[in-house]
């Protein structure tokens, strides 16, 4: 059983993060998934990285607005969302494209959003994923509300929200955690502690030894996990989801990870951290770790890797083509998109616009 902190037992969070795969890909405990599922998560991380690198390149070409890379955080995003059911809610940030995609929010929409097209913020029908939140920390409150609503309706659904270590300095974090703890909402808080809130190191964010131990102050369990270990992230999120679904309330997961690139494409990350630090974390790459594990079991080979890369590139390039060739908005769309039935004022404004356009 994992070592969670508890407001009733007064057990401290373990200072060493829970993990199942070491940095060489060697298993340190019982795997929570079969080999086929591990291969599926590996393929998902590969595709998430393909999207991320394509989006970064497109921003440099002027084809996307400012972009926030996720490279290095694939295990936390893929591992946590893989533990959810299709009907569970996901509320994520501008850096969580991998998580959103795995839960059904397609690459096309994610590209559209970064192109400034508001249609990118419209989830596909039946997909319980909110558009990516740009405001740091505010989305956690929505995740609590969605979980509470599901609980009031008697639905066996949970809500999972992803956020960075910097978001824990926002008042929204404390409001969301407090409300979730008081009302025991089925909410899973996943902090992707990538060590920096833009340029501010985690050590300057809080005097607490861990973010996970903050759970104790809100009456919920918390756990520290190696965020570059997809199996460990999956295991702790699965346990949190089962507890939430059975009426056990919310949980806080702190996943220790690292963004190997800049905060966004407007940021020079080497002004506040050393190249040696970045390289040290690159050697803990979450995708390499799973590849070594699969290779050791005879479940990985260069041919399969080549096929995965080709399929990922095709999927991402197709999404780019769809996003860049989508039909432009018509002038009337600014009125028809406001309400299900236009008001008299909107109808009059639409007529004036058509008249001004000579229609």
Secondary structure, DSSP 4 states (H G I P E B T S, - for coil): ----B-TTT-PPPPSSPB-SB-TTS-B-S--SS-HHHHHHHHHHHHHHHHHHHHHHHHHHTTSSSS----TT-HHHHHHHHHTS-TTSEEE-BTT-HHHHHHTT--HHHHHHHHTT-GGGGSPPTT--BPPPB-STTTHHHHHHHHHHHHHHTT----EEEEEEGGGGGSHHHHHHHHHHHHHT--EEEEEEE-SEETTEEGGGT-SSS-SGGGGGGGTSEEEEEETT-HHHHHHHHHHHHHHHHTT---EEEEEE---SS-SSTT--GGGTS-HHHHHHHHTT-HHHHHHHHHHHTT---HHHHHHHHHHHHHHHHHHHHHHHTSPPPPTTHHHHTT-SS--HHHHHHHHHHHHHTT-
